[in-house]
Amino acid sequence: MQNFLWLTKILRYTARTSLVIVSIFWFVFALLSGAERYGGGLRGLVRSSPNALPWLLLLGVVYITFRWELMGGLLITILGFLTTTYFNTLESLPLFLTLSLPLMVMGGCLGTVII
């Protein structure tokens, strides 16, 4: 029983930490990727900010995950599956492996951790 609790704690903290890192990475990437097209600088960041709104939603779900793990894990898993249709990641294996699969795995880790 002690080993199970230890494994549960490791899965919980690994999934939470990974979710924070992944969601901040994609948020910053989406924010900065279109800024150069609009002239760069602060004005470019402001005009490119709508590109980062979906990733702001992910950060909100990560916050929910810290409050309610089971519900957050389910939402993260659903978001992982939704990214396969929204971003069409099934057409590109590298995109699927870097965008959709990590969300599915981390959401599954949090969804199965009940204790």
N, C-alpha and C positions, 0 to 999 in steps of 0.2 A: 504494500500500500504506500509505503514511503517513497519508493521509486516512482510510482505513478504520480504522486503529488509533485515530485521533483521534475518529472517530464512535463507535466501540465504547466508548471511555472516557467520552464524554459520555453515551451511553445508560446505561451502567452506573451512573454516579454520580447521574444524574437519577432513574433508577428506584429506586435505594436510598434516596435522600433523600426522594423522594415517598412511598415505602412507610413510612418511619419517621413522616413527618408524618401520613399518612392513618391509620395504625394507632393512633398516640397520640391523634389527634382522636376516632376512634370509640370508643376505650377510655374516654377521659374523658367523652365524651358519654353513653355507656351507664351509666357509674358515677354521673354527676350527675343524669341524667334521672329516675330513680326515687327519688332521695333525699328529695325534698320530700314525696312521698306517705307516706313513713315517718316524718315529723316533722322532717326536715332535720337539719342538724348532722352530727357524727361518727357518731351512732347511725344516722341515715338512710343515710349512706354505707355503713356496714357491712351494714345490712339490704338495701341495693340492690346490693351487690357481685356477687351471682350473675348480674345482668344483663350484667356486663362480662366474664364468663368466656369467651364466644366470641371477644371481641376480644383477650383475653390469649393465646388460641391463635394469633391472627394475629400478635401480637408475637413469639411463639415461632417462627413460620414466617419472620418477617423476620430473626430471629437466624440461622436456618438459611441464609437467603439470603446473609447476610454471610459465612458459612463456605463454603458450596457453592452457587455462583450458579446453575448449571444445574438442580440438584435443587430449590433454593428457587424459581426461576422457574416450574418445572413445578407445584410445590405452590401457589404464589400464583395461577397461572392456574386450577388446579382449584378453589381456594377461591372465586375469582371466579365460576366457573360454578355452584358449590354455593349461592352467595348468591342466585342467581336462583330456586332452588326453595325454599330455607329461608326467605327473606324475601319471596318472591313478587314480586320486583322487575320482572318482565316486565309486570305489571299497571299499573305506574306509571312513566312515562318519566323524571320527575325523580329518582325513587329509583334507577332503573337507571343513570342517568348519574352519580349521586354515589356509589353503593355498588358495584355489580357491574362496570361498565365500567372504572373506574380500576384495579381489581385485575387484570382480564384484560389490559389494555394493559401495565401495569408488569410483570406476570409474563411476558408475551410478549416484552417488551424484554430481560428477564434470561434468558429461555429461549433466545433467539436469539444472545445474546452468548457465543460459545464461547472466544474468545481471552482 
